[in-house]
């Protein structure tokens, strides 16, 4: 079996209480030894001096568009973007065509990803058949096929009754319901956040209430059922307060936020147009500040990209006509360092927890650590490397990023998946 030796990096793994300059010897997809100044022989030696070696990043929320929209992304291009961003595992949402609501579709996706040999793939299956909100999908069969959670992402679980049933069924199979919290009646026809920017651009806005009304519904039903709820891409201060209060009551709820929601506000739409249009929309400065506080005080459980590629011709349409969504896999680390770590809002260890061990726990996978005998999934990054992001040079098939042209400090230099180098920065 091939042996890989990583020398001299600062190994930071909060889940293992590990932080120090150490060498890591990998063989056959497994970490064999962790110690200072290892002299073991190896087929490949990586010099990681001056860099951080962390558990591989895990993304709870991506859209790879396959099957059904190869013009925007494929499993191959999406997984290539993932490893370039330091992600060793990703969870694609089921809103493809056809919707991932059957075991054979789930298995087909997993098998294709395995053949590609890039990041690990853990599908999130549809909560309802065709995500239409009429009847639940077969959770037991989907879980056995490899699904790690259930969601109708792109839309909320349609009714309170269906959500209750979904939470009860998911509890029985030991999985979470991930909900896209939005009241469609309140957001219908909206393009961006309801506020001064929408008024200036003469666009119909999406109010905070649309998200908050759904979060409130979900939390009440989650508390009543004892199920496990995960709130996707949370974006408002009040929604965060509701989640914080529910956690204090012992409700089994978790939440994620995205780099674009903690880095940008609604004003970004005036600069980037449709490349800053997503759902939920970029919110006010006060909402952004609340999210930053939630990341620091522990209410937010994970950072997820909500990587949502669209073919370029669709994002060049007027804002009102363009689809929702932005790409984010290749910029997530850099944005997080810029907005959270470099300014001292959170520690490096907290960032690594939010991007690796915490999301791994939420999908019940034995990832997110660096320990002898554990899986050799590692992200190596230089926190001080200066670079400029060009969406046109990215590995994603799409270019719809609000961060195009931004200068950053901090970049992934190498991604190791199951002991193999899946990405090495040119």
RADA-V78828 format. One record per backbone hydrogen bond with DSSP energy under -1.0 kcal/mol. NH is the residue of the N-H (numbers start at 1). CO is the residue of the C=O. Records with the same first field share a line. If there is no record, write none. Layout:
NH = CO / CO
This chain:
4 = 26
5 = 44
6 = 24
7 = 46
10 = 51
11 = 20
12 = 53
13 = 18
16 = 13
17 = 14
18 = 13
20 = 11
22 = 9
23 = 35
24 = 6
25 = 33
26 = 4
27 = 30
28 = 2
30 = 27
31 = 374
32 = 25
33 = 25
35 = 23
43 = 3
44 = 3
46 = 5
48 = 7
51 = 48
52 = 381
53 = 10
54 = 379
56 = 377
57 = 86
58 = 355
59 = 89
62 = 91
63 = 307
69 = 65
72 = 69
73 = 69
78 = 74
79 = 75
80 = 76
81 = 77
82 = 78
83 = 79
84 = 80
85 = 81
86 = 83
87 = 82
88 = 57
89 = 57
90 = 120
91 = 59
93 = 62
96 = 94
97 = 67
100 = 94
101 = 99
106 = 102
107 = 103
108 = 104
109 = 105
110 = 106
111 = 107
112 = 108
113 = 109
114 = 110
115 = 111
116 = 112
117 = 113
120 = 88
122 = 90
124 = 92
125 = 149
126 = 100
129 = 135
131 = 128
132 = 129
137 = 127
139 = 137
142 = 138
143 = 139
144 = 140
145 = 141
146 = 143
147 = 142
148 = 123
150 = 176
151 = 125
155 = 152
163 = 159
164 = 160
165 = 161
166 = 162
167 = 163
168 = 164
169 = 165
170 = 166
171 = 167
172 = 168
173 = 169
175 = 170
177 = 228
178 = 150
179 = 230
186 = 183
187 = 183
188 = 184
190 = 187
191 = 204
192 = 204
194 = 206
199 = 195
200 = 196
201 = 197
203 = 198
206 = 192
212 = 208
213 = 209
215 = 211
216 = 212
217 = 213
218 = 214
219 = 215
220 = 216
221 = 217
222 = 218
223 = 219
224 = 220
225 = 221
226 = 222
229 = 252
230 = 177
231 = 254
232 = 179
234 = 256
240 = 236
241 = 237
242 = 238
243 = 239
244 = 240
245 = 241
246 = 242
247 = 243
248 = 244
249 = 245
250 = 247
251 = 246
253 = 251
254 = 229
256 = 231
257 = 302
262 = 258
263 = 259
264 = 260
266 = 283
268 = 265
269 = 266
270 = 267
272 = 268
273 = 269
275 = 272
276 = 273
277 = 274
288 = 284
289 = 285
290 = 286
291 = 287
292 = 288
293 = 289
294 = 290
295 = 291
296 = 292
297 = 293
300 = 294
301 = 255
302 = 255
303 = 354
304 = 257
306 = 61
308 = 326
314 = 311
321 = 318
322 = 318
325 = 277
327 = 400
332 = 328
335 = 331
336 = 332
337 = 333
338 = 334
339 = 335
340 = 336
341 = 336
342 = 337
344 = 341
345 = 340
346 = 340
351 = 347
352 = 348
353 = 349
354 = 350
355 = 351
356 = 352
358 = 353
360 = 356
361 = 357
362 = 358
363 = 359
364 = 361
365 = 360
367 = 365
373 = 31
374 = 371
376 = 29
377 = 375
378 = 416
379 = 54
380 = 414
381 = 52
382 = 411
385 = 382
387 = 408
389 = 406
393 = 390
394 = 391
401 = 399
405 = 389
406 = 403
408 = 387
410 = 385
411 = 382
413 = 380
414 = 380
415 = 423
416 = 378
417 = 420
419 = 376
420 = 417
422 = 415
423 = 415
425 = 413
